[in-house]
């Protein structure tokens, strides 16, 4: 009986688990960079555009969570998603925060976080809708550390924000997706993206 209790304790999801939004090709890039390691443990976040992967803090360092960790912890990718989604509720109590745009009456909301929690609003669509603009809210995750959201119904705001999203994405070393999504029926669906400039 003692051994069973110890076994269960070892199988728990670690407190150091964090969400890690990543581009859709992250598993392939990881496998190419680390061919001898187990594959990344990831779930779909924004279909065809972004994944929800995970990192874990261990001894002061953060590493990617792999499929081998699922066995060690006795859980599944869905189990990890549920774990971080529950913690995302706390983040949404104070984030994202309103931001102004120079020379425009409308603004936007932003969440910047270097520990993975920029993805929190995408894990709690209903809470985000209640806090911000409801159905039609525009959202973007150009970097793993930056979430943006703004109200629907303003074409000029959509244009300005799409360009800003594109610029953040193009200049980032942690780029996720340049696609702006819209909240519809509790899901985030592709809306638009600005085309890159220059050549």
SVG drawing of the C-alpha trace seen along z (x, -y; Angstrom):
<svg xmlns="http://www.w3.org/2000/svg" viewBox="-22 -62 42 64">
<polyline fill="none" stroke="black" stroke-width="0.4" points="0.0,0.0 2.9,-2.4 4.4,-1.7 1.1,-2.5 0.9,-5.8 4.5,-6.7 3.8,-5.7 0.8,-8.0 2.8,-10.9 5.5,-10.5 3.0,-10.4 1.6,-13.9 1.8,-16.7 4.6,-19.0 3.8,-22.4 6.4,-23.8 4.3,-23.0 3.7,-26.0 1.9,-26.4 4.1,-27.1 2.3,-28.4 4.3,-27.4 4.0,-27.5 2.3,-24.6 5.6,-23.2 7.2,-23.1 7.2,-19.3 9.0,-18.9 11.6,-21.6 12.2,-20.0 12.6,-16.5 15.1,-17.9 17.1,-19.8 17.0,-16.9 16.6,-13.6 17.3,-11.3 14.8,-12.8 11.1,-11.8 8.7,-14.0 7.1,-17.1 3.8,-16.8 1.5,-19.3 -2.2,-19.8 -4.0,-22.0 -4.4,-25.5 -5.5,-27.4 -6.1,-24.8 -3.4,-24.9 -1.8,-28.0 -0.6,-27.3 0.0,-24.5 -0.2,-24.3 3.0,-22.7 4.3,-22.7 7.5,-23.5 8.4,-22.6 10.6,-24.3 13.2,-21.9 16.0,-23.0 15.7,-26.6 15.7,-25.7 12.8,-25.4 12.7,-22.5 10.2,-21.3 7.7,-18.6 8.0,-15.5 5.8,-12.4 8.0,-10.5 6.9,-12.9 3.3,-11.9 4.2,-8.3 6.3,-9.4 3.6,-11.7 0.7,-9.2 -1.2,-11.7 -2.2,-12.7 -1.8,-15.8 -5.5,-16.6 -4.6,-16.2 -1.9,-18.8 -4.2,-21.1 -6.9,-20.9 -4.2,-21.6 -2.9,-24.8 -6.4,-25.9 -7.5,-25.8 -4.6,-28.1 -5.4,-30.4 -8.6,-31.5 -6.4,-33.3 -4.4,-35.1 -7.6,-36.4 -8.6,-38.1 -6.1,-40.9 -5.2,-40.4 -5.3,-41.4 -4.9,-45.1 -6.2,-48.0 -3.8,-49.9 -4.3,-53.1 -3.4,-53.7 -2.0,-57.1 -4.4,-59.2 -7.2,-56.6 -10.3,-56.6 -10.2,-52.8 -7.6,-50.8 -6.9,-47.1 -6.0,-44.7 -2.6,-43.1 -1.1,-40.4 2.7,-40.1 4.2,-37.2 7.5,-35.4 6.4,-32.3 3.8,-31.0 0.7,-32.7 0.2,-34.9 -1.8,-32.0 -4.2,-32.1 -7.1,-33.9 -7.1,-31.2 -7.5,-28.5 -10.5,-30.3 -12.6,-31.6 -15.8,-32.0 -14.0,-34.0 -12.3,-36.2 -15.7,-36.9 -17.2,-37.9 -14.3,-40.2 -13.9,-41.8 -16.1,-42.2 -18.0,-38.9 -18.6,-37.2 -16.5,-38.6 -13.6,-39.7 -10.4,-39.7 -7.4,-38.0 -3.8,-37.4 -0.8,-35.5 2.1,-36.8 4.7,-35.8 4.7,-33.2 4.9,-36.0 2.3,-38.4 -1.5,-38.1 -3.6,-40.9 -7.4,-41.4 -9.7,-44.1 -13.3,-44.9 -15.1,-43.9 -16.8,-46.3 -14.0,-48.8 -12.3,-48.1 -9.6,-50.7 -8.7,-49.2 -8.7,-45.7 -6.2,-47.0 -3.9,-48.7 -3.9,-45.8 -3.3,-43.2 -0.3,-45.2 1.0,-45.4 0.6,-41.7 2.5,-41.0 5.3,-43.2 5.6,-41.6 5.6,-38.1 8.2,-39.0 10.6,-40.5 10.2,-37.9 12.6,-35.0 9.6,-33.3 7.1,-33.9 3.8,-31.8 1.4,-33.0 0.6,-36.2 -3.1,-35.2 -5.7,-37.2 -8.5,-35.0 -12.1,-35.9 -14.1,-34.4 -17.2,-32.7 -19.3,-30.2 -16.7,-29.7 -14.0,-28.9 -11.3,-30.9 -11.5,-30.9 -9.1,-32.5 -10.1,-36.0 -7.3,-37.8 -3.6,-38.5 -1.5,-41.3 0.9,-40.4 4.6,-41.0 6.0,-44.1 9.3,-44.5 11.1,-41.9"/>
</svg>
